[in-house]
């Protein structure tokens, strides 16, 4: 004989057991509206006894606020992006929201993923993957769903943004390698282009050219460690007079560092100075000791959550662009060190 499935408890059951009106159950469990502490305790005790849980999705259909926030991200295999998403999710939870992670990889259309999120009546959205089409941003605006873009280039589309200063990044990289005594430069500019990585490679090259110093563009396929190994092969095939290289991500830098040291026997920094970008945890490991530029992942995540919450509280406020802090981190792959 098939066992009869137990019926899930409802708010009516909680109200009956706590001997209160159903509206008091809603106020006690949501934290919205006035209810005495004695009533709240009775309701919570009754809910726990029955195993009742609030259906926030169902509630959102009524009050137009699910408390859900979508995080649309790609490249989660990279330490920088993984840390950024982790901190954003933690900050959202601390502020009472429930993050939903949507991974945008491969051939999946970003517009379709965002459209799915909108079906859940999300309170807001943080996009760190490829730039969404302007039409999707307009649809979010029509539905009063705040969208914060992190290091995305969407032209003149109106949206709150957390953005890296690309020109300042290129200038800082040039200044650091120049201060370390570099005179003939190379920069890793992956063939797979992204807004910030491609941008800072171009900005660095422009600084070299403005100073009338030679710069060679090295073009590995992507931005990861194995592509850094490829970059080492490409760099080794160049003129030995190159004495400083700006690797536009730390993963590229770590691959290039290992390739030049292990495969080609180059002494770092005596033969070649290497500068990374991001300051991921692995950059500071003793075997790497990579000089780099810190792009503050935590600050970027917190700024994105703050902008989203500000837009929820005031939909009429002017759109804002917050700048991600950057700072030099001197270690052992360049001749100049801190102090």
NORQUIKA-V408026 format. One line per field, one symbol per residue. phi: phi as a letter, one per 20 degrees, with the letter a starting at -180 (. if undefined). Layout:
phi=???
This chain:
phi=.ffffffffdfffffffelcfgffffffeemdnebffffgfffffffffemecfeffffffedmbemeceddcclffegffffgfgffffffffenedfdededcmeffffffffffffelffabdddegfffgffffffffeldfcdddlddcmefeafcdcfeffffffffffffffenfccdccecgffecgeffffffffffffffeldfbdedcffcddgffffffffffffeffffdbceefbfffffffgffffefdmfedefebeccdbpmfgffefgfdlefbdedffffffffffffffffffbfefffcdeeffcbfceceecfecgn
